[in-house]
Amino acid sequence: MNPYPKQIKKLISTWKCEAHERELHRELTKLDGLFAQWRAGDMGSGDLAIHVEDCWKGPIKELLERYNTSYQDNNVAYALVTGILSYDEVPEELVQALSERIAYFEDLKARGDLRMPGE
């Protein structure tokens, strides 16, 4: 992570955790729908188990790997550009501190080269 002041590092850590929570919630909500189908008898236990394993080996593993890197500033900038986090809720001083990272992800998004959440 860049040499940010201590206060900014703390904000980055806080908002990185919030972004991770939101993305993880999105994936677990998908699983919840599958559990509902299973409880209703519309899906067998074996099929549900396969979906759970696929989710664990796929999107959840990817999120764990992404959010447990030293590039926490990139994670927050990505979350802002993709709408995982709202600019309205994140302190302005953090947005300013991440302005270069945000510009990088905005450029990727404008070119159509940014992978959006859940893709």
Backbone as CSV, one residue per row, in Angstrom:
resi,resn,N_x,N_y,N_z,CA_x,CA_y,CA_z,C_x,C_y,C_z
1,MET,0.850,-1.169,0.000,0.000,0.000,0.000,0.902,1.240,0.000
2,ASN,0.470,2.272,-0.678,1.223,3.523,-0.737,1.445,4.074,0.663
3,PRO,2.429,4.957,0.810,2.700,5.530,2.142,1.672,6.603,2.503
4,TYR,0.496,6.173,2.865,-0.569,7.082,3.268,-0.385,7.455,4.735
5,PRO,-0.922,8.607,5.128,-0.921,8.948,6.562,-1.734,7.913,7.351
6,LYS,-1.438,7.808,8.611,-2.073,6.813,9.472,-3.603,6.886,9.424
7,GLN,-4.162,8.082,9.451,-5.617,8.250,9.427,-6.210,7.695,8.117
8,ILE,-5.531,7.917,7.010,-6.013,7.416,5.714,-5.876,5.895,5.669
9,LYS,-4.793,5.368,6.194,-4.624,3.910,6.242,-5.766,3.267,7.013
10,LYS,-6.159,3.893,8.107,-7.267,3.361,8.904,-8.567,3.405,8.111
11,LEU,-8.816,4.506,7.414,-10.022,4.599,6.580,-10.007,3.568,5.457
12,ILE,-8.858,3.384,4.836,-8.742,2.378,3.771,-9.097,1.008,4.326
13,SER,-8.543,0.669,5.470,-8.813,-0.632,6.078,-10.300,-0.801,6.404
14,THR,-10.896,0.227,6.973,-12.321,0.180,7.335,-13.194,-0.023,6.107
15,TRP,-12.955,0.755,5.066,-13.805,0.695,3.875,-13.500,-0.521,3.013
16,LYS,-12.271,-1.035,3.084,-11.950,-2.294,2.413,-12.768,-3.417,3.032
17,CYS,-12.855,-3.426,4.340,-13.654,-4.445,5.034,-15.130,-4.326,4.678
18,GLU,-15.637,-3.115,4.578,-17.041,-2.912,4.213,-17.311,-3.389,2.790
19,ALA,-16.406,-3.083,1.874,-16.576,-3.541,0.488,-16.555,-5.061,0.420
20,HIS,-15.635,-5.672,1.156,-15.559,-7.138,1.179,-16.857,-7.723,1.724
21,GLU,-17.357,-7.156,2.804,-18.609,-7.635,3.392,-19.752,-7.565,2.375
22,ARG,-19.839,-6.483,1.649,-20.923,-6.326,0.672,-20.805,-7.326,-0.474
23,GLU,-19.591,-7.530,-0.941,-19.418,-8.491,-2.034,-19.679,-9.919,-1.554
24,LEU,-19.219,-10.238,-0.369,-19.467,-11.562,0.191,-20.961,-11.768,0.428
25,HIS,-21.641,-10.741,0.895,-23.091,-10.807,1.105,-23.806,-11.112,-0.209
26,ARG,-23.375,-10.465,-1.293,-23.972,-10.708,-2.611,-23.871,-12.195,-2.992
27,GLU,-22.703,-12.774,-2.810,-22.504,-14.179,-3.179,-23.281,-15.116,-2.257
28,LEU,-23.301,-14.811,-0.971,-24.037,-15.662,-0.032,-25.543,-15.554,-0.234
29,THR,-26.017,-14.418,-0.699,-27.438,-14.263,-1.009,-27.825,-15.184,-2.156
30,LYS,-26.937,-15.332,-3.118,-27.191,-16.283,-4.216,-27.341,-17.698,-3.655
31,LEU,-26.441,-18.044,-2.749,-26.526,-19.369,-2.123,-27.805,-19.522,-1.311
32,ASP,-28.232,-18.464,-0.652,-29.447,-18.508,0.142,-30.641,-18.893,-0.728
33,GLY,-30.691,-18.355,-1.937,-31.769,-18.723,-2.861,-31.741,-20.199,-3.202
34,LEU,-30.552,-20.747,-3.348,-30.422,-22.177,-3.629,-30.835,-23.016,-2.418
35,PHE,-30.490,-22.549,-1.225,-30.935,-23.245,-0.013,-32.460,-23.227,0.096
36,ALA,-33.069,-22.119,-0.315,-34.536,-22.033,-0.292,-35.141,-23.061,-1.241
37,GLN,-34.547,-23.220,-2.409,-35.025,-24.236,-3.354,-34.870,-25.635,-2.758
38,TRP,-33.767,-25.857,-2.086,-33.507,-27.151,-1.459,-34.532,-27.433,-0.355
39,ARG,-34.778,-26.416,0.492,-35.763,-26.587,1.568,-37.158,-26.846,1.021
40,ALA,-37.462,-26.249,-0.123,-38.784,-26.431,-0.735,-38.888,-27.771,-1.467
41,GLY,-37.794,-28.500,-1.541,-37.811,-29.790,-2.215,-37.625,-29.685,-3.720
42,ASP,-37.253,-28.508,-4.199,-37.059,-28.311,-5.633,-35.645,-28.636,-6.087
43,MET,-34.788,-28.988,-5.142,-33.402,-29.325,-5.466,-32.926,-30.393,-4.500
44,GLY,-32.180,-31.324,-5.005,-31.638,-32.379,-4.167,-30.427,-31.917,-3.370
45,SER,-30.111,-32.650,-2.331,-28.974,-32.306,-1.468,-27.658,-32.349,-2.231
46,GLY,-27.519,-33.321,-3.101,-26.287,-33.429,-3.888,-26.087,-32.226,-4.788
47,ASP,-27.173,-31.777,-5.442,-27.068,-30.593,-6.302,-26.711,-29.360,-5.487
48,LEU,-27.343,-29.211,-4.323,-27.030,-28.074,-3.459,-25.562,-28.118,-3.036
49,ALA,-25.088,-29.292,-2.657,-23.696,-29.428,-2.233,-22.743,-29.021,-3.352
50,ILE,-23.078,-29.354,-4.574,-22.236,-28.964,-5.716,-22.213,-27.444,-5.862
51,HIS,-23.379,-26.811,-5.716,-23.441,-25.352,-5.810,-22.626,-24.692,-4.702
52,VAL,-22.717,-25.225,-3.490,-21.952,-24.671,-2.364,-20.456,-24.798,-2.646
53,GLU,-20.034,-25.971,-3.103,-18.616,-26.180,-3.407,-18.156,-25.255,-4.528
54,ASP,-18.974,-25.120,-5.573,-18.620,-24.229,-6.685,-18.467,-22.790,-6.208
55,CYS,-19.355,-22.368,-5.335,-19.284,-21.002,-4.807,-18.028,-20.822,-3.966
56,TRP,-17.716,-21.818,-3.143,-16.538,-21.735,-2.287,-15.255,-21.724,-3.120
57,LYS,-15.197,-22.545,-4.151,-13.994,-22.620,-4.988,-13.916,-21.485,-5.997
58,GLY,-15.036,-20.825,-6.249,-15.082,-19.774,-7.255,-15.125,-18.388,-6.655
59,PRO,-16.316,-17.770,-6.614,-16.400,-16.370,-6.219,-15.953,-16.076,-4.786
60,ILE,-16.246,-16.949,-3.854,-15.848,-16.668,-2.466,-14.331,-16.748,-2.321
61,LYS,-13.720,-17.733,-2.950,-12.258,-17.838,-2.915,-11.623,-16.622,-3.573
62,GLU,-12.184,-16.192,-4.696,-11.666,-15.013,-5.388,-11.746,-13.772,-4.504
63,LEU,-12.868,-13.606,-3.812,-13.018,-12.458,-2.920,-12.011,-12.513,-1.775
64,LEU,-11.835,-13.685,-1.192,-10.862,-13.820,-0.099,-9.461,-13.458,-0.581
65,GLU,-9.105,-13.933,-1.765,-7.776,-13.638,-2.301,-7.632,-12.150,-2.622
66,ARG,-8.665,-11.559,-3.204,-8.588,-10.147,-3.596,-8.500,-9.240,-2.377
67,TYR,-9.336,-9.491,-1.391,-9.399,-8.579,-0.250,-8.349,-8.862,0.816
68,ASN,-7.594,-9.911,0.666,-6.519,-10.199,1.621,-5.157,-9.958,0.994
69,THR,-5.068,-8.944,0.149,-3.796,-8.553,-0.446,-3.306,-7.284,0.233
70,SER,-2.122,-6.881,-0.137,-1.589,-5.634,0.412,-2.085,-4.420,-0.377
71,TYR,-2.880,-4.645,-1.402,-3.367,-3.556,-2.248,-4.756,-3.094,-1.801
72,GLN,-4.881,-2.778,-0.535,-6.166,-2.373,0.014,-6.682,-1.096,-0.634
73,ASP,-5.781,-0.195,-1.001,-6.213,1.049,-1.643,-6.871,0.760,-2.992
74,ASN,-6.328,-0.199,-3.728,-6.951,-0.598,-4.996,-8.336,-1.182,-4.769
75,ASN,-8.488,-1.969,-3.731,-9.787,-2.567,-3.441,-10.838,-1.505,-3.176
76,VAL,-10.480,-0.489,-2.420,-11.434,0.579,-2.102,-11.728,1.408,-3.352
77,ALA,-10.711,1.725,-4.119,-10.928,2.498,-5.349,-11.829,1.723,-6.309
78,TYR,-11.569,0.436,-6.479,-12.403,-0.412,-7.332,-13.847,-0.411,-6.824
79,ALA,-14.010,-0.552,-5.533,-15.354,-0.598,-4.942,-16.101,0.710,-5.174
80,LEU,-15.406,1.815,-5.149,-16.050,3.095,-5.411,-16.464,3.224,-6.879
81,VAL,-15.567,2.878,-7.776,-15.836,3.025,-9.210,-16.957,2.088,-9.669
82,THR,-17.039,0.922,-9.067,-18.050,-0.056,-9.493,-19.361,0.059,-8.729
83,GLY,-19.415,0.934,-7.725,-20.657,1.141,-6.994,-20.867,0.229,-5.803
84,ILE,-19.878,-0.579,-5.472,-19.979,-1.397,-4.262,-20.073,-0.465,-3.058
85,LEU,-19.250,0.563,-3.099,-19.304,1.644,-2.118,-19.777,2.899,-2.837
86,SER,-20.468,3.747,-2.110,-20.967,4.992,-2.676,-20.038,6.147,-2.287
87,TYR,-19.806,7.028,-3.213,-19.004,8.216,-2.913,-19.641,9.045,-1.803
88,ASP,-20.958,8.973,-1.675,-21.671,9.735,-0.649,-21.390,9.235,0.768
89,GLU,-21.043,7.972,0.911,-20.854,7.417,2.244,-19.397,7.412,2.697
90,VAL,-18.484,7.474,1.748,-17.055,7.413,2.057,-16.544,8.827,2.325
91,PRO,-15.745,9.014,3.363,-15.230,10.346,3.657,-14.478,10.962,2.465
92,GLU,-14.709,12.230,2.239,-14.086,12.941,1.116,-12.563,12.866,1.171
93,GLU,-11.998,12.894,2.374,-10.538,12.831,2.481,-9.998,11.501,1.946
94,LEU,-10.775,10.446,2.066,-10.356,9.161,1.519,-10.457,9.172,-0.002
95,VAL,-11.536,9.712,-0.517,-11.693,9.817,-1.972,-10.529,10.619,-2.561
96,GLN,-10.171,11.719,-1.916,-9.055,12.543,-2.394,-7.738,11.766,-2.351
97,ALA,-7.512,11.050,-1.269,-6.269,10.281,-1.124,-6.155,9.189,-2.178
98,LEU,-7.294,8.667,-2.616,-7.304,7.574,-3.601,-7.562,8.068,-5.021
99,SER,-7.462,9.361,-5.235,-7.851,9.929,-6.532,-7.100,9.315,-7.715
100,GLU,-5.826,9.029,-7.570,-5.076,8.409,-8.674,-5.554,6.990,-8.941
101,ARG,-5.788,6.234,-7.892,-6.283,4.860,-8.041,-7.686,4.871,-8.643
102,ILE,-8.518,5.794,-8.187,-9.885,5.911,-8.711,-9.834,6.250,-10.192
103,ALA,-8.971,7.185,-10.577,-8.836,7.564,-11.990,-8.419,6.370,-12.841
104,TYR,-7.536,5.542,-12.311,-7.105,4.340,-13.024,-8.297,3.422,-13.310
105,PHE,-9.108,3.152,-12.292,-10.259,2.271,-12.479,-11.344,2.928,-13.335
106,GLU,-11.505,4.243,-13.221,-12.460,4.953,-14.084,-12.051,4.806,-15.551
107,ASP,-10.750,4.889,-15.817,-10.243,4.726,-17.180,-10.529,3.320,-17.699
108,LEU,-10.268,2.324,-16.883,-10.578,0.943,-17.272,-12.064,0.783,-17.569
109,LYS,-12.889,1.372,-16.732,-14.339,1.286,-16.904,-14.764,1.956,-18.212
110,ALA,-14.218,3.119,-18.487,-14.563,3.855,-19.711,-14.184,3.069,-20.962
111,ARG,-13.106,2.307,-20.889,-12.661,1.494,-22.033,-13.400,0.159,-22.117
112,GLY,-14.207,-0.150,-21.111,-14.903,-1.431,-21.083,-14.012,-2.582,-20.631
113,ASP,-12.912,-2.255,-19.963,-11.950,-3.268,-19.533,-12.019,-3.570,-18.041
114,LEU,-13.033,-3.037,-17.360,-13.150,-3.254,-15.916,-14.164,-4.356,-15.648
115,ARG,-13.731,-5.363,-14.954,-14.632,-6.447,-14.557,-15.530,-5.944,-13.439
116,MET,-16.819,-6.007,-13.678,-17.774,-5.495,-12.706,-18.070,-6.561,-11.646
117,PRO,-18.544,-6.119,-10.470,-18.823,-7.075,-9.387,-19.817,-8.148,-9.817
118,GLY,-19.518,-9.363,-9.435,-20.420,-10.484,-9.715,-20.241,-11.093,-11.096
119,GLU,-19.348,-10.531,-11.896,-19.118,-11.082,-13.246,-18.154,-12.242,-13.188
